[in-house]
Amino acid sequence: MKILNVNEVTRNIREMCIEANHFLSKDMKEALQNAADAEEAPLGRQILLQLHENMQIAGEDMIPICQDTGMAVIFMEIGQEVRFEGGSLEEAVHEGVRQGYGEGFLRKSVVKDPIIRENTKDNTPAVIHYEIVQGDGVKITVAPKGFGSENMSRIFMLKPADGIEGVKEAVLTAVRDAGPNACPPLVVGVGIGGTFEKCAFMAKKALTRPVDVRSSVPYVRDMELELLQKINSMGIGPGGLGGKTTALAVNVDTYPTHIAGLPVAVNICCHVNRHVVREL
């Protein structure tokens, strides 16, 4: 059995919160550059080049890529042969977020109560998703989520008879309704199946899959490519100002579901699709 002190979790999450808010992952950088090279609309291309320049300045000067440094979403895949010592794992995660947002001078955007809305002043609590897996490793993904795009996300409880065409139309409806409000170019995470909350979780986690990696399931891969093409034909474009680059990727995950249901969640992310992954 592997023994891991929770202080290691705090340290890594502190560093990951800062890293995620200043540097986009390699796949996102390449996707933005490729989009700029391929964009035919002059204004759309200009915006994509400005986004690329903004990304470079953020990394060189350690300025956040976006002023909305998000609510911290943490995915933890924990090996069943790992034992934590030194305190509460959950408190260690929150402490890592607290330190990261404080030491990184990142905007604190979390309110203690959704109605009273008093700011917690340290961006805690985080939203934490735990998964127990085989082995003695711990995989942490830190994915700060801004709410300009989060607010444009949707859940559809479709009928089984709606089938795959109903699923596609639900995704296109969500993107169409979001329009320029989600700060395109987008990454669109889609969860199909499970239950009301399971499909939302899948859609969120799908955003952390590299944008250059397609599903291994043939019909899902085909749907990802078809949806991307249809979204980019909407003409919303970078910044919502026109062009063929409305989305950089559509990532779809599926799960078994009940005979009476077809849940679909669409979690939209802006061009600042932040995620950092580490294994302990």
N, C-alpha and C positions, 0 to 999 in steps of 0.2 A: 504493500500500500504506500502511495506517495503522500507525504505530509507537506502541506503548503501553508505558510503563514499568511494570514489575511492582509498583512502589511504589504506583501508583494502585489496583491490585487489592487490595493489603494494606489501604490506607486505607479503601476502600469496604467490604470485608468486615468490618473492625473495627467500623465504624459500623453495618453491617447486623445484626451479631450482637447489638449492644446494642439496636437498634431493635426487632428481631423479638421479643426477650424482654420488652419493656415495652409494646408496642402491637400489638393485633391489627389485621388489615387491615379496611378499611371494610366489605367484604362479610360478614366474620365478625361484626363488631359489629352490623350490621343484621339478620343471621340470628338472632342471640341475642335481640335485642330483639323481633323478630317472633315468635319462638318463645314468649317470655314473654307477649306479648299474646294468643297463641292457646292457650296451655296451659290446660286445664280442671281438672287436678288441683291443688288448693291447694298441696300440698307441692312438687309439680313446679314450679309457677309461682314459689314462694318461692325455690327453688334457682336458677332461671334469673335472677331479679332479683338474687340474691346474686352470681352469676357476673358480671352486668353491673356491679354495684357494685365488685366486686373489680377488674374491668378498668379502671374509672375511677380507682380509687385507685392502681393500678399505674402508669398514665400520669402522674398528677399528682405522685406522690411518687417516681417512678423506682424502683419496687420490681418485681421480676420478676412477671409474671402468674402463674407457677407456680414452685414451689420446684425442680422438675426442669427445669432450663434446657436439657436435651437434649444429644444428640450432634449436632454441626453437620453437616448434609447440604447440600452445595453443588452446584447445577446450573450448569454453564457452557456457554453456547452461543457459540461462537467463530467469527467470520467468517473465511473462508479467506484473506482479504486483510489479515489483522491479523498483525503481527509484534511479539512481546514482546521487550523489552530490559531489562537491569539485573539479570538473575539468573533463577533457576528460577521458573517460573509456579507449580508445585505448592508449593514452599516459601513463595512469597508468599501463597498461599491459607492455608496452615497458620499463617503468621505473623499474618495478619489475624484468624484465630480466636483465636490465643494472646493477642493484644493486646485484642481485644474482650471476651473472658471475664475477662481480668485487670482492665482498666480499668473494665469494667461491674460488677465484683464479682459475677459470675455463678458459679453452682455448677459446680465442675469434676467431671465424672462419668465421664471416660474412663479406662479401665485399659489399661496397656501391653500386657498379654498376657491372653487370655481365660481362661486357667487360673491363672496366677500372680497376676494381678489387683492389680498395683501401680499406684496412681493416677499418671497422667502430670502431674498438678497444674496443667495449663493447658488442659485440654479438647481437646488435639490427640492424635492426628491427626483431621482431619475426614474425612468420606466424600465424595469428589469424583466427579461424573459429568460427563464432557466430551462435547460434541457439536460437530462441525464443520459450519457452515452457510455459505450464500452471504453475500457482503457484507464490510463492514469494521467491523462492530459487535461488541460483546461484551455479552451479556446474562447477568447473574448473579442467581441465586435462592438465597437463604440460608433454609434451612428447618430450624431446630433441632427434633429429634424426641425427645420424652420416651419412656421405656421402659415406663411403665404401659400405654400403648396399643400400643406397638411389640410388646410381648410377646404380645399377643392376635392378632397377624396370622398369616395362614395361606397356604400354597400347596397347591393341589389339582391333581394330574395326572390329569385326567379322560380318558375315552375319547371319541372323536368322536361315538359313538352317544348319549352323554349329552346332547348338544345344548344349546340355550339353557335348557331347564328344569333341566338338571343344573348349569349355570352359576349360575342363580338360587338353587338350593338350596344350592350351595357358599357363596355370599355370606351367605345367611340362617343357615347353620350356623355360620359364623365369628362373626357378630354374636351369635347366640344363645349360643354357648359363651363368648363374652367377657363377656356379662352386664354387671354393674356394674363389672367390673375395669378397663375401659378409660376410665373417667371420662366417661360420657355427659352431654350429647348429643355424638354422634360426627360426624365426617366420614369416610366410607368410600371409600377409593380402591381401584379394581378394575382389574387388568390381565388381558386375555384374549388368548391367542395367543402367538406367538413361541416362546420356549424357556423352560426353568426359570427362568433368570436374567432374561430379557427381560420376562416378565410381572410379576416382582417389581419391576423398575425402573419399569414403566409404572404399577403400583399406587401406588408411592411418589410419582412425579411427578404423578399425578392429584390428589393432595392439594393441590397448589399451584394448581390451577385454581379460579377464584372459584366460591363455592358457588351463586351465582345464574346461572351459565352452564352450559347443558346441551350435550350432544354434538350435533354437526351431522349425525350419522348417525341417520336416523329410528328404526331398530330399537333402537339403543343408547340414544337419548333416551327412548324408551318404557320400556326396561328400567330406566333410572335412576329414573324416576318410579314405576314399579311396585315396585321394591325399596325405595325410600324409604317408600312407603305401607305395605308389609308389615313393614318394620323398626319403623316407628312404631306399628304395631298390636300389637307384642309386649308392650307395657306395661312395659318396663324403665324407661323414663323418665329424667329428669334425675337424675344421681347414683345411678342404679339404684334409686330410691325410688318409682317408679311415675309414670305419666303417658304422654302421647302423643308426647312429644318425646324419642325415643331417638337419632335422627340428624337432622342439619341438611341433609345432602346425601349423595348417592351419586354419585361421579364415576367413570365407566367409560371406559377407553381400550382399543383393540384393535390387533392387529398380525397380519399373515399368519403361518401356522404350518404345520407338517408334516402330511401326510395322515394320519399315525397318532396325532396328539396333539391335546389340547385343554387347554393349561395355563391355570390360573386362579390369580391371586394376589389376596389381600384384605389391604390395608394399612390398618389402623384407626388413626384419630387421635382424640384426645379433643377437648373443646371448645376447647382451646388449640391450634388449628391454625395454627401460626406460619409465616409466609413473607413475605419482603421481596424485591422485584425491583428491580434497577437496570440501566440500560444505559449503557455507557461509550463 
